[in-house]
Amino acid sequence: MQASVPKQVLDWLSTEPAYRNAAAQIDTLLRIEAALRKAAPELALTVVAIQGETLIAATKSAAAAAKCRQLEPSLLAAVQETTAKVNRIRFRPQRSSRKTLPLIAPRQAIPERALAAFAELGSATGAGRRSATSLQRALTRLVKRQRLGRSR
C-alpha cells in the first residue's frame, strides 16, 4: 500500500528550486543507468553520481570494474546519447556487507594425557640451563592456555 502525498505538498515542492534541481538530477541519473543497462545488461551497474564531467558507477566486484574499464568507450558512447555532459566514467567496486566469513569450527581441546606429556617435555628441555629456552616457554604457554580454557 503506497501512501498518497497531498496535492498541496506536491505543489509546494514543485515551486522549491532545490527540490526541482534534485528531481532533475535524479531523473538524469536514472536515464543514464537505463542506458548503461541497455548497453551492457550483464554488468549490473549502479549509477552513483556525476562529479563535474565524470560519471561514477558502482560495480558488484573489482573484477566487474576491470571488465567495465575495458568496455568504457562503448559504455561512454551509450551514456553520451543520453546526456552530453559526461566525458569519463569511473567504475567503483561496491563493497558488500552481505559477505559472510566462513564459520571456523572450534578446536577440540587437547587431551589431558597429551598436556601432561607437553608439560613433562617442557620441564625436560630446560634441564641444566639457567634460562628457559623458547621451546620450553612455548610448551609452558600451551599447557597453561589449554588448562585455563577448560576451567571456564
Secondary structure, DSSP 8 states (H G I E B T S, - for coil): ------HHHHHHHHH-HHHHHHHHHHHHHHHHHHHHHHH-GGG--EEEEEETTEEEEEESSHHHHHHHHHTHHHHHHHHHHH-TT--EEEEEE---TT-------------HHHHHHHHHHHHHHTTT-SS--HHHHHHHHHHHHHHHHHH-
